[in-house]
């Protein structure tokens, strides 16, 4: 099962933070999908970052100066389990291609 966390529009395409479980292990990626002229279908998908070792349930992003910033380490699993979060939040960015 997978998810896409948020959709961020930029210059004819959308960005999404995507995650899924593969063989019981979480994986995540940051992807851009180019859209057709009607903005209804994807025509091409470009993965900008995938499987980074620092990822811990990445979430929430923003586009600034041709770069996509996102929270790489949300620790949402700890919040759900009501565990204290003591690790620093890591913000990462990828250049928009």
PyMOL commands that set and color helices and strands:
alter all, ss='L'
color gray80, all
select helices_A, chain A and resi 76-80
alter helices_A, ss='H'
color red, helices_A
select strands_A, chain A and resi 2-10+13-22+25-35+42-50+59-64+67-71+91-95
alter strands_A, ss='S'
color yellow, strands_A
deselect
rebuild
show_as cartoon
